[in-house]
Every structure is written in structure tokens, then in C-alpha cells.
């Protein structure tokens, strides 16, 4: 109980000390004193208070050595506070403004890493994910010999896998809601964009299912033959890339239906064409 009370007292004293330092700085007109107090708050982990003070004096130190320290500390403070998007912007600005600074390489990596940290779950908006991939690749291009290159490549792979999963799940939503035309296009686009995806075989099978459903059950006669041929082509692609596909039985049964319907459709079209010619001939003889 005594230890717990002592800890509470120490925390309270620390907070009071920080507030006292912050209040003193806010009342001061001495930029150097404010810089010193802001840095003290930064080093003690009071990042939000430190940044407020750094913002107050940042323009006063433009062109001086302390300007770089202020810019870097503000970026790091926002990163530590999990304000990743702002931190990413600030780290990148720092690297661009101070390219000869010893912290420039690390800052450019931290900028990309900030966007990586800001990347949300796969089912949410992926703007930060795309930005992170671009920034990580830009870092690799700028510092190809950096010790961070391996980590950057790993992060890119992880982020791309997240985008693959999102594309795959969106495509499945089209399929589950019976939007078979959109599903076929979505699965094909996903396969083209992520040819090495772990979902590739399953996506190709979903594409076959989508095209089979569309051609067999949801096509007018004038569109049917072309769509059936498209579905058959999808079957051939699947079995070409995956001769022993785990979907072999299902795919084979779909092919049987497709080929049977191709024959029936050709017969129907030929009968229609023959009937049309007969009518034209009869009219011409009148």
C-alpha cells in the first residue's frame, strides 16, 4: 500500500513539474529558453507539450542549427504519439530540407515506416497502404545500400499481401451477391495485378465459376456463345497453370455443362439462321 501511494505521489510530482515547465515556457519571450524547456519536455516523453512549444518558436530559428533539431524532434514526437500520417509528412520534409544532416537517411525511412504504421486493416480504405508502398520504394531507390532496405522490402511485401486480400475479398462479394459479370472481371484483374498471390488458384476457380454462371444461366442467346467460350477458356487457363488443381472435379463438371451448352447454343443459332433465310427466300419469291 505504501509503495502504491509513493508511486502515485511520484507521478503527481512529475506531472506538476512538467506543467510548471510548460507554463513557464509559454510565458517566456526568450526563444532559447523556450527551446531548452521544450527539449526537456520532449526528452521526458511529454511530446504533445513539447510540440506546442516547438511550434511556437519554429519560425524564430529558421536558418539556424536548431531549426533541424526542432523539425526532427517534432516529427519523432508525433511518431511516438502515433500521429503516423503527420509524422510521415514531417520526416519526409526534414529529409528534403536537410539532405546533408546525419539523420536524413533515417528520417526518410521513418517517413515511409510511419505510413506503413498508418496502414489499416485490409477491409478499410487503403490510401495509406498505397502511400506506404510508394514511400518505401522511394526510400529503396534513394538509399539502395541502406541497412533498412531489407526491412523496407519486407514491409512492401506485407502491404501488397494486404492489398491482394482486399481485392480477393471484394471479388468474392461480387460473386456471393450474384454479380457474376463484375466478379469475373474483378477476379481476372486481381490475378493480373498479383500474379504471385497465394490466392491465385482459388481466384482462377472463382473466375471460372463466375463465367460459367453468367454464360449458363444469365445470358441472352445472342451473347451466350461468346460467354460460354470465355468460360471454357478460363477452364483451360486454370488447368494449364494448375494441372492437378484441388478444384479439378468441380472444374471438370462445369466444363461438361459448358461444352453441352455450347453445342445446344450453336444448334439454336443455326436453326434461327436457317429460319431467317427461309423467310427471306419466301418473301423474295412473292
Wavefront OBJ file of the C-alpha trace (Angstrom):
o trace
v 0.000 0.000 0.000
v 2.845 2.339 0.894
v 4.641 1.565 -2.380
v 1.475 2.243 -4.370
v 0.940 5.540 -2.582
v 4.567 6.509 -3.177
v 4.191 5.795 -6.889
v 1.077 7.973 -7.091
v 2.910 10.773 -5.315
v 5.868 10.484 -7.724
v 3.613 10.526 -10.782
v 1.755 13.522 -9.437
v 5.006 15.352 -8.759
v 6.226 14.572 -12.268
v 3.035 15.909 -13.844
v 3.203 19.054 -11.739
v 6.837 19.541 -12.724
v 6.043 19.148 -16.428
v 3.117 21.533 -16.191
v 5.285 24.027 -14.342
v 7.947 23.761 -17.080
v 5.327 24.145 -19.800
v 3.633 27.128 -18.161
v 6.979 28.826 -17.630
v 7.869 28.341 -21.283
v 4.521 29.647 -22.525
v 5.006 32.853 -20.563
v 8.596 33.317 -21.695
v 9.651 35.567 -24.565
v 13.178 34.108 -24.693
v 13.273 31.729 -27.679
v 16.393 29.948 -26.413
v 14.803 29.322 -23.026
v 11.646 28.020 -24.707
v 13.771 25.731 -26.902
v 15.558 24.338 -23.835
v 12.327 23.763 -21.934
v 10.631 22.216 -24.986
v 13.546 19.814 -25.372
v 13.326 18.899 -21.692
v 9.661 18.050 -22.138
v 10.468 16.081 -25.296
v 13.159 14.060 -23.549
v 10.818 13.325 -20.654
v 8.189 11.955 -23.029
v 5.756 14.855 -22.885
v 5.564 15.012 -26.647
v 2.330 16.949 -27.033
v 3.521 19.741 -24.742
v 6.955 19.775 -26.370
v 5.448 20.131 -29.835
v 3.272 23.035 -28.786
v 6.392 24.866 -27.658
v 8.392 23.866 -30.723
v 5.600 25.215 -32.933
v 5.696 28.493 -31.020
v 9.364 29.092 -31.798
v 9.948 27.165 -35.048
v 9.924 30.264 -37.274
v 12.292 32.073 -34.907
v 15.073 29.569 -35.616
v 14.802 29.389 -39.416
v 18.304 29.318 -40.878
v 19.944 28.232 -37.628
v 21.312 24.864 -36.497
v 18.464 24.461 -34.009
v 15.891 24.524 -36.818
v 16.857 20.981 -37.822
v 16.604 19.750 -34.230
v 13.147 21.289 -33.870
v 11.908 19.758 -37.137
v 13.305 16.324 -36.306
v 12.019 16.319 -32.726
v 8.543 17.372 -33.810
v 8.405 14.512 -36.323
v 9.655 11.995 -33.780
v 7.240 13.307 -31.152
v 4.288 12.822 -33.484
v 5.523 9.340 -34.338
v 5.763 8.469 -30.646
v 2.245 9.821 -30.153
v 1.075 7.570 -33.022
v 0.202 10.517 -35.234
v 1.703 8.495 -38.067
v 0.408 10.373 -41.093
v 1.619 13.713 -39.759
v 4.913 12.156 -38.673
v 5.391 10.675 -42.147
v 4.933 14.087 -43.735
v 7.280 15.762 -41.233
v 10.049 13.175 -41.533
v 9.941 13.450 -45.320
v 10.038 17.251 -45.118
v 13.014 17.027 -42.763
v 14.938 14.735 -45.132
v 14.205 17.068 -48.026
v 15.117 20.247 -46.132
v 18.299 18.827 -44.558
v 19.704 16.252 -47.003
v 23.222 16.570 -45.570
v 22.092 16.041 -41.987
v 23.273 12.771 -40.450
v 19.628 11.972 -39.661
v 18.360 12.420 -43.248
v 18.526 8.742 -44.286
v 16.929 7.538 -41.060
v 14.233 10.200 -41.348
v 13.303 9.211 -44.887
v 12.964 5.606 -43.745
v 10.902 6.694 -40.739
v 8.658 8.656 -43.076
v 7.901 5.510 -45.070
v 7.630 3.461 -41.890
v 5.127 5.980 -40.498
v 2.832 5.394 -43.463
v 3.340 1.656 -43.011
v 2.185 2.017 -39.395
v -0.794 4.074 -40.572
v -1.930 1.323 -42.948
v -5.277 -0.010 -41.638
v -6.918 -3.442 -41.728
v -7.437 -4.819 -45.229
v -11.197 -4.150 -45.239
v -10.762 -0.387 -44.689
v -9.635 2.371 -47.049
v -6.109 1.585 -48.233
v -4.870 5.064 -49.192
v -2.109 4.923 -46.569
v -1.129 1.458 -47.772
v -0.538 2.680 -51.324
v 1.329 5.705 -49.978
v 3.485 3.487 -47.767
v 4.422 1.229 -50.686
v 5.383 4.254 -52.796
v 7.402 5.821 -49.979
v 9.176 2.575 -49.087
v 10.122 2.044 -52.730
v 11.286 5.651 -52.972
v 13.493 5.110 -49.921
v 14.998 1.976 -51.500
v 15.698 3.888 -54.713
v 17.281 6.767 -52.803
v 19.379 4.651 -50.420
v 19.898 1.280 -52.160
v 22.787 0.400 -49.826
v 20.949 1.270 -46.618
v 20.732 -1.226 -43.780
v 16.953 -0.600 -43.866
v 16.483 -1.880 -47.430
v 15.722 -5.449 -46.347
v 13.105 -4.248 -43.853
v 11.631 -1.910 -46.468
v 11.252 -4.769 -48.952
v 9.609 -6.937 -46.302
v 7.157 -4.163 -45.466
v 6.292 -3.741 -49.156
v 5.609 -7.475 -49.446
v 3.386 -7.385 -46.365
v 1.437 -4.388 -47.641
v 0.957 -5.908 -51.087
v -0.405 -9.057 -49.454
v -2.925 -6.881 -47.656
v -3.995 -5.348 -50.971
v -4.227 -8.824 -52.507
v -6.524 -9.938 -49.713
v -8.724 -6.857 -50.124
v -9.000 -7.392 -53.886
v -9.798 -11.067 -53.353
v -12.474 -10.395 -50.745
v -14.125 -7.660 -52.832
v -14.245 -10.045 -55.792
v -15.894 -12.686 -53.617
v -18.544 -10.192 -52.544
v -19.486 -9.716 -56.219
v -19.716 -13.491 -56.593
v -21.770 -14.022 -53.437
v -24.228 -11.302 -54.489
v -24.625 -12.960 -57.928
v -22.974 -10.107 -59.822
v -21.190 -12.670 -61.967
v -20.031 -10.388 -64.757
v -18.404 -7.982 -62.275
v -16.997 -10.928 -60.310
v -15.295 -12.417 -63.358
v -13.701 -9.084 -64.237
v -12.628 -8.470 -60.626
v -11.026 -11.892 -60.217
v -9.201 -11.575 -63.541
v -7.906 -8.117 -62.618
v -6.721 -9.417 -59.245
v -4.868 -12.304 -60.928
v -3.206 -9.920 -63.409
v -2.177 -7.455 -60.710
v -0.928 -10.072 -58.241
v 0.366 -12.985 -60.351
v 2.269 -14.460 -57.395
v -0.647 -14.249 -54.974
v -1.286 -17.185 -52.672
v -4.958 -16.781 -53.647
v -4.234 -17.181 -57.373
v -5.513 -20.739 -57.857
v -8.688 -20.059 -55.881
v -9.226 -16.774 -57.718
v -8.933 -18.546 -61.065
v -11.536 -21.068 -59.923
v -13.852 -18.295 -58.772
v -13.398 -16.661 -62.174
v -14.440 -19.936 -63.832
v -17.479 -20.236 -61.556
v -18.476 -16.637 -62.292
v -18.150 -17.015 -66.059
v -19.924 -20.365 -66.025
v -22.848 -18.965 -64.028
v -23.074 -15.902 -66.279
v -22.992 -17.883 -69.506
v -25.158 -20.821 -68.452
v -27.883 -19.027 -66.525
v -27.851 -15.289 -67.162
v -27.150 -14.751 -70.851
v -29.382 -13.984 -73.798
v -28.944 -16.245 -76.778
v -27.071 -13.589 -78.799
v -24.440 -13.277 -76.029
v -24.408 -16.865 -74.896
v -21.897 -18.489 -77.268
v -19.196 -15.860 -76.689
v -19.614 -16.061 -72.914
v -19.551 -19.854 -72.982
v -16.291 -19.757 -74.931
v -14.908 -17.289 -72.386
v -15.816 -19.694 -69.572
v -14.192 -22.597 -71.437
v -11.034 -20.527 -71.911
v -10.985 -19.869 -68.167
v -11.146 -23.625 -67.546
v -8.190 -24.157 -69.904
v -6.188 -21.444 -68.100
v -6.895 -22.969 -64.706
v -5.850 -26.473 -65.750
v -2.845 -25.160 -67.641
v -1.389 -23.365 -64.624
v -2.640 -25.959 -62.128
v -2.815 -29.375 -63.859
v -3.519 -31.043 -60.524
v -5.726 -28.303 -59.158
v -7.646 -29.077 -55.992
v -10.753 -27.905 -57.884
v -10.286 -30.497 -60.641
v -13.581 -32.342 -60.101
v -15.692 -29.206 -59.828
v -13.981 -27.590 -62.795
v -14.460 -30.733 -64.887
v -18.195 -30.840 -64.167
v -18.507 -27.179 -65.142
v -16.664 -27.860 -68.393
v -19.134 -30.634 -69.245
v -22.055 -28.238 -68.760
v -20.301 -25.513 -70.757
v -19.491 -27.763 -73.712
v -23.022 -29.212 -73.707
v -24.464 -25.710 -73.741
v -22.061 -24.611 -76.487
v -23.430 -27.385 -78.708
v -27.041 -26.541 -77.826
v -26.451 -22.827 -78.402
v -24.854 -23.393 -81.799
v -27.786 -25.599 -82.807
v -30.279 -22.952 -81.687
v -28.433 -20.200 -83.541
v -28.166 -22.323 -86.682
v -31.896 -23.057 -86.538
v -32.661 -19.359 -86.164
v -30.386 -18.507 -89.085
v -31.981 -21.222 -91.238
v -35.444 -19.957 -90.376
v -34.420 -16.397 -91.238
v -33.080 -17.445 -94.628
v -36.255 -19.432 -95.339
v -38.391 -16.395 -94.589
v -36.219 -14.194 -96.792
v -36.423 -16.701 -99.615
v -40.189 -16.930 -99.334
v -40.506 -13.142 -99.373
v -38.231 -12.891 -102.399
v -40.384 -15.330 -104.338
v -43.574 -13.344 -103.880
l 1 2 3 4 5 6 7 8 9 10 11 12 13 14 15 16 17 18 19 20 21 22 23 24 25 26 27 28 29 30 31 32 33 34 35 36 37 38 39 40 41 42 43 44 45 46 47 48 49 50 51 52 53 54 55 56 57 58 59 60 61 62 63 64 65 66 67 68 69 70 71 72 73 74 75 76 77 78 79 80 81 82 83 84 85 86 87 88 89 90 91 92 93 94 95 96 97 98 99 100 101 102 103 104 105 106 107 108 109 110 111 112 113 114 115 116 117 118 119 120 121 122 123 124 125 126 127 128 129 130 131 132 133 134 135 136 137 138 139 140 141 142 143 144 145 146 147 148 149 150 151 152 153 154 155 156 157 158 159 160 161 162 163 164 165 166 167 168 169 170 171 172 173 174 175 176 177 178 179 180 181 182 183 184 185 186 187 188 189 190 191 192 193 194 195 196 197 198 199 200 201 202 203 204 205 206 207 208 209 210 211 212 213 214 215 216 217 218 219 220 221 222 223 224 225 226 227 228 229 230 231 232 233 234 235 236 237 238 239 240 241 242 243 244 245 246 247 248 249 250 251 252 253 254 255 256 257 258 259 260 261 262 263 264 265 266 267 268 269 270 271 272 273 274 275 276 277 278 279 280 281 282 283 284 285 286
